[in-house]
Amino acid sequence: MKYDDLFLYGSLVDLDIGYWKAQRKLLPEDLCLSLGPAGEKVFSLGRKRLIPKEKTIGFQRIEHTARKALEDASLPFPLSGARFVPAERVQEIDAGLQALRSEFEDLTRQFAFEYPEIRSSVRPTLIEAADEVWQSIARNGSNGASREDFERAFLARIESAYPDPRELGRKFRFSWRFFAITAPKNGTLVPESAIEATERARVRDGVRQKVAAQEEAEVREVIASMARDLRAQLMGPISFVLEKVKRGESVNERSLNNIRRICDRVQGLNFLGDAKLDEALRELQGSLVGVTAQEVRTVDGVRAQVATAFSGIASEIKTLADADVETMAESLKLGRRRFRI
């Protein structure tokens, strides 16, 4: 099993989103404090907001939406930190991210246009904050500077955290790339004698076998990791409902619908051909056909049926056997497919 086999079935996606958070770490000198090395390790002064929160909340919403959409259509890939998207979902994710990037860029242009006015509107609040700090210090009898000098230094430190309007665009980014991992390729050999060539061929074959074995082990671990992740996505809600049923607590319709939604999502991500997972999904979906939360709460027979079904399914998907990985790895070699972006 090689990376080439695995990446016939999907692609890694690396999503990079960033924007100006409009915050600055509060420094001891802002409050006329003098902390030594020990104090700096112990005390944390927090952060101050440089502009109103509502001015950046739109960027937070877009980032959350983008990462949630990618998470719902992909699996974590343990070797790179990126997400593995099955081939059937690549075009969907690409189109969704393009739409969100367009919205992000529109919001960025609007923010850049309003930026000078936003800074001006915040300045009176900063002056008021500087005055409050100075008065607090004065009450403690530790102010060593006049009000004007303190406020001037305070504002200078704060304003140094604002990016220059001409550089503001560099604080915002929204990009992604699709890529695959490939094994190292052999380089070109230099001219050599017959004896040297024979020895180099022997060494090269040994290196090639070692690289192939390492790649094989890595790919199988990747498959095992993604399979475990899919199974864990089912285990969470199943365990939650099962424990409530066992304790005789109420089960609501939202919990059952959540399981149904997760079943659909996991089914769409099971490109690995995990037969045990497919079987568990069918059993789980079958156990919920026509079942309502009210019946689980009030009908003993339905309650016992759900508890039995959930217990059996949970035990089935709790562990990932090596044999499962072997089967899935072999299945990916059949019916090879390729896709293009």
C-alpha positions as CSV (number, residue, x, y, z in Angstrom):
1,M,0.0,0.0,0.0
2,K,1.5,3.3,-1.1
3,Y,0.6,7.0,-0.8
4,D,-0.2,6.9,-4.6
5,D,-2.9,4.4,-3.8
6,L,-4.4,6.4,-1.0
7,F,-4.4,9.7,-2.9
8,L,-6.3,8.2,-5.8
9,Y,-9.3,8.4,-3.3
10,G,-8.9,12.0,-2.1
11,S,-6.7,15.0,-1.4
12,L,-5.2,16.8,1.5
13,V,-6.5,20.4,2.1
14,D,-4.5,23.0,3.9
15,L,-6.7,25.9,4.9
16,D,-5.1,29.2,6.0
17,I,-7.2,32.0,7.4
18,G,-5.9,35.0,9.2
19,Y,-7.1,38.5,10.1
20,W,-6.2,41.3,12.4
21,K,-7.5,40.4,15.9
22,A,-7.4,44.1,17.0
23,Q,-6.0,43.2,20.4
24,R,-2.8,44.1,22.2
25,K,-1.3,42.3,25.2
26,L,-1.4,44.5,28.3
27,L,2.1,45.3,29.4
28,P,3.2,46.1,33.0
29,E,4.3,49.6,32.0
30,D,0.8,50.3,30.9
31,L,-0.2,50.2,34.5
32,C,3.1,51.6,35.9
33,L,4.0,48.2,37.2
34,S,7.5,46.9,37.6
35,L,7.7,43.1,37.4
36,G,10.9,41.1,37.8
37,P,11.6,37.7,36.2
38,A,9.6,35.9,38.8
39,G,6.6,38.2,38.5
40,E,6.5,37.9,34.7
41,K,6.2,34.1,35.1
42,V,3.4,34.4,37.6
43,F,1.3,37.4,36.5
44,S,-0.7,37.6,33.3
45,L,-2.2,41.0,32.6
46,G,-4.5,39.9,29.7
47,R,-5.2,41.8,26.5
48,K,-6.9,45.1,25.6
49,R,-9.3,45.5,22.7
50,L,-8.2,48.1,20.2
51,I,-11.5,48.5,18.3
52,P,-15.1,47.5,19.1
53,K,-15.6,43.7,19.1
54,E,-18.4,43.9,16.5
55,K,-16.0,45.2,13.9
56,T,-14.2,41.8,13.7
57,I,-17.0,39.4,14.5
58,G,-17.8,39.0,10.8
59,F,-14.3,37.6,10.2
60,Q,-14.7,35.2,13.1
61,R,-18.0,34.0,11.7
62,I,-16.5,33.3,8.2
63,E,-13.5,31.5,9.6
64,H,-15.7,29.3,11.8
65,T,-18.0,28.5,8.9
66,A,-15.1,27.6,6.6
67,R,-13.4,25.4,9.1
68,K,-16.7,23.7,10.1
69,A,-17.6,23.0,6.5
70,L,-14.1,21.5,5.9
71,E,-14.3,19.5,9.1
72,D,-17.7,18.0,8.2
73,A,-16.5,16.9,4.7
74,S,-13.0,15.5,5.7
75,L,-10.9,13.5,8.1
76,P,-7.9,14.6,10.1
77,F,-4.6,13.5,8.4
78,P,-2.1,12.6,11.2
79,L,1.1,13.2,9.3
80,S,0.6,16.7,8.1
81,G,-2.0,18.5,10.2
82,A,-4.1,19.0,7.1
83,R,-7.5,17.4,6.4
84,F,-8.1,14.5,4.0
85,V,-11.1,15.2,1.7
86,P,-12.6,12.2,-0.3
87,A,-12.5,12.8,-4.0
88,E,-16.3,13.1,-4.3
89,R,-16.3,16.0,-1.9
90,V,-13.3,18.0,-3.3
91,Q,-15.3,20.1,-5.8
92,E,-17.9,20.8,-3.2
93,I,-15.4,22.0,-0.7
94,D,-13.5,24.0,-3.3
95,A,-16.7,25.8,-4.4
96,G,-17.8,26.5,-0.8
97,L,-14.4,27.9,0.1
98,Q,-14.4,30.1,-2.9
99,A,-17.7,31.6,-1.9
100,L,-16.5,32.2,1.6
101,R,-13.3,33.8,0.4
102,S,-15.3,36.2,-1.7
103,E,-17.3,37.2,1.3
104,F,-14.1,37.5,3.4
105,E,-12.5,39.8,0.8
106,D,-15.6,42.0,0.6
107,L,-15.5,42.3,4.3
108,T,-11.8,43.1,4.3
109,R,-12.3,45.9,1.7
110,Q,-15.1,47.4,3.8
111,F,-13.0,47.2,7.0
112,A,-10.1,48.9,5.3
113,F,-12.4,51.7,4.1
114,E,-13.8,52.2,7.6
115,Y,-10.5,51.8,9.4
116,P,-9.5,55.5,9.7
117,E,-12.9,56.3,11.1
118,I,-12.9,53.4,13.5
119,R,-9.5,54.5,14.9
120,S,-10.8,58.0,15.4
121,S,-14.0,56.9,17.1
122,V,-12.0,54.7,19.6
123,R,-9.6,57.4,20.6
124,P,-11.9,59.2,23.2
125,T,-12.4,55.8,24.9
126,L,-8.6,55.3,25.0
127,I,-8.1,58.7,26.6
128,E,-10.8,58.0,29.2
129,A,-9.1,54.6,29.9
130,A,-5.7,56.3,30.3
131,D,-7.2,58.8,32.8
132,E,-8.8,56.0,34.8
133,V,-5.5,54.2,35.1
134,W,-3.7,57.4,36.1
135,Q,-6.3,58.2,38.8
136,S,-6.0,54.6,40.2
137,I,-2.3,55.0,40.4
138,A,-2.6,58.4,42.0
139,R,-5.0,57.0,44.7
140,N,-2.3,54.4,45.6
141,G,0.3,57.2,45.8
142,S,2.6,55.6,43.3
143,N,2.3,57.9,40.3
144,G,5.6,59.3,39.3
145,A,4.4,61.3,36.3
146,S,2.0,64.1,35.6
147,R,-1.4,63.2,34.2
148,E,-0.5,64.6,30.8
149,D,2.8,62.8,30.5
150,F,1.3,59.5,31.6
151,E,-1.6,59.7,29.2
152,R,0.7,60.7,26.4
153,A,2.9,57.7,27.0
154,F,-0.1,55.4,27.5
155,L,-1.7,56.4,24.2
156,A,1.6,56.2,22.3
157,R,2.1,52.6,23.4
158,I,-1.5,51.7,22.5
159,E,-1.4,53.4,19.1
160,S,1.8,51.7,18.2
161,A,-0.2,48.5,18.0
162,Y,-2.4,49.8,15.2
163,P,-1.2,48.7,11.8
164,D,-0.4,51.4,9.2
165,P,-3.4,51.7,6.8
166,R,-1.1,51.0,3.9
167,E,0.0,47.7,5.6
168,L,-3.4,46.7,6.8
169,G,-4.1,44.3,3.9
170,R,-1.2,42.1,4.9
171,K,-3.1,41.2,8.1
172,F,-5.9,39.5,6.2
173,R,-5.6,36.2,4.3
174,F,-7.9,33.4,3.2
175,S,-6.3,30.7,1.1
176,W,-6.2,26.9,0.7
177,R,-4.4,24.3,-1.4
178,F,-5.0,20.7,-2.3
179,F,-2.0,18.5,-2.3
180,A,-0.9,14.9,-1.9
181,I,2.1,13.2,-0.2
182,T,4.4,11.2,-2.3
183,A,7.3,8.9,-1.5
184,P,10.9,10.1,-2.2
185,K,12.0,9.5,-5.8
186,N,15.5,8.2,-6.7
187,G,17.9,10.7,-8.1
188,T,20.0,10.5,-11.2
189,L,23.2,8.5,-10.9
190,V,26.5,9.9,-12.0
191,P,28.8,7.8,-14.5
192,E,30.6,5.0,-12.7
193,S,32.5,1.8,-13.3
194,A,30.9,-1.6,-13.5
195,I,32.0,-2.5,-10.0
196,E,30.8,0.8,-8.6
197,A,27.5,0.4,-10.5
198,T,27.0,-3.1,-9.1
199,E,27.6,-1.9,-5.5
200,R,25.5,1.2,-6.0
201,A,22.7,-0.8,-7.4
202,R,22.8,-3.1,-4.3
203,V,22.8,-0.1,-2.0
204,R,20.1,1.6,-4.0
205,D,17.9,-1.5,-3.9
206,G,18.3,-1.8,-0.1
207,V,17.4,1.9,0.3
208,R,14.4,1.5,-2.0
209,Q,13.1,-1.5,0.0
210,K,13.6,0.4,3.2
211,V,11.7,3.4,1.9
212,A,8.9,1.3,0.6
213,A,8.5,-0.5,3.9
214,Q,8.5,2.7,5.8
215,E,5.9,4.2,3.4
216,E,3.8,1.0,3.7
217,A,3.8,1.3,7.5
218,E,3.0,5.1,7.4
219,V,0.1,4.6,5.0
220,R,-1.4,1.8,7.0
221,E,-1.2,3.9,10.2
222,V,-2.8,6.8,8.4
223,I,-5.7,4.5,7.3
224,A,-6.0,3.2,10.8
225,S,-6.0,6.7,12.2
226,M,-8.8,7.9,9.9
227,A,-10.8,4.8,10.5
228,R,-10.5,5.3,14.3
229,D,-11.6,8.9,13.9
230,L,-14.7,8.0,11.9
231,R,-15.7,5.4,14.5
232,A,-15.1,7.9,17.3
233,Q,-17.5,10.3,15.7
234,L,-20.2,7.6,16.2
235,M,-19.1,6.6,19.6
236,G,-19.6,10.0,21.2
237,P,-23.3,10.4,20.6
238,I,-24.1,6.7,20.9
239,S,-22.4,6.6,24.4
240,F,-24.2,9.8,25.4
241,V,-27.7,8.5,24.6
242,L,-26.9,5.0,25.9
243,E,-25.8,6.3,29.3
244,K,-29.0,8.4,29.6
245,V,-31.1,5.3,28.7
246,K,-29.3,3.2,31.3
247,R,-29.8,5.8,34.0
248,G,-33.4,6.1,33.2
249,E,-33.0,9.8,32.1
250,S,-35.0,11.5,29.4
251,V,-33.8,11.3,25.8
252,N,-34.9,14.2,23.6
253,E,-35.6,14.3,19.9
254,R,-32.5,16.4,19.2
255,S,-30.2,13.7,20.5
256,L,-31.7,11.1,18.2
257,N,-31.7,13.5,15.2
258,N,-28.0,14.3,16.0
259,I,-27.2,10.5,15.7
260,R,-29.1,10.3,12.4
261,R,-27.1,13.3,11.0
262,I,-23.8,11.9,12.2
263,C,-24.7,8.5,10.5
264,D,-25.2,10.3,7.2
265,R,-22.0,12.3,7.6
266,V,-19.9,9.3,8.5
267,Q,-21.4,7.2,5.7
268,G,-20.3,9.9,3.2
269,L,-16.8,9.9,4.6
270,N,-16.3,6.1,4.6
271,F,-14.3,6.0,1.4
272,L,-11.9,3.6,3.2
273,G,-14.4,0.8,2.7
274,D,-14.6,0.0,6.4
275,A,-17.0,-2.9,6.3
276,K,-17.5,-3.0,10.0
277,L,-18.4,0.6,10.1
278,D,-20.9,0.2,7.2
279,E,-22.5,-2.7,9.1
280,A,-22.7,-0.6,12.4
281,L,-24.2,2.3,10.5
282,R,-26.9,0.1,9.0
283,E,-27.7,-1.4,12.4
284,L,-27.8,2.0,14.0
285,Q,-30.0,3.6,11.4
286,G,-32.3,0.5,11.5
287,S,-32.6,0.7,15.2
288,L,-33.9,4.3,14.9
289,V,-36.4,3.9,12.1
290,G,-39.8,5.1,13.3
291,V,-38.5,5.6,16.8
292,T,-39.3,8.8,18.6
293,A,-37.8,10.3,21.7
294,Q,-41.1,10.1,23.5
295,E,-41.3,6.3,22.9
296,V,-37.8,5.9,24.3
297,R,-38.9,7.8,27.4
298,T,-42.3,6.1,27.9
299,V,-42.3,2.7,26.3
300,D,-40.2,0.1,28.1
301,G,-39.9,-2.2,25.1
302,V,-38.6,0.6,22.9
303,R,-36.2,1.8,25.6
304,A,-34.8,-1.7,26.0
305,Q,-34.6,-2.1,22.2
306,V,-32.5,1.1,21.8
307,A,-30.3,0.2,24.8
308,T,-29.6,-3.3,23.4
309,A,-28.9,-2.0,19.9
310,F,-26.7,0.8,21.0
311,S,-24.7,-1.4,23.4
312,G,-24.0,-3.9,20.6
313,I,-23.0,-1.3,18.1
314,A,-20.8,0.5,20.6
315,S,-18.9,-2.7,21.3
316,E,-18.5,-3.4,17.6
317,I,-16.9,-0.1,16.8
318,K,-14.9,0.3,20.0
319,T,-11.7,-1.1,18.7
320,L,-9.9,-1.2,15.4
321,A,-8.4,-4.6,14.6
322,D,-5.2,-4.9,12.5
323,A,-7.2,-7.2,10.1
324,D,-9.6,-4.3,9.4
325,V,-6.6,-2.1,8.3
326,E,-5.3,-4.8,6.1
327,T,-8.7,-5.2,4.4
328,M,-9.1,-1.5,3.9
329,A,-5.6,-1.0,2.6
330,E,-6.1,-3.8,0.1
331,S,-9.5,-2.5,-1.0
332,L,-8.0,0.9,-1.9
333,K,-5.8,-0.8,-4.5
334,L,-8.9,-1.9,-6.5
335,G,-10.8,0.2,-9.0
336,R,-8.3,3.1,-8.9
337,R,-9.7,6.5,-9.6
338,R,-8.1,9.9,-10.2
339,F,-9.6,13.4,-10.0
340,R,-8.5,16.9,-11.0
341,I,-9.1,20.3,-9.5
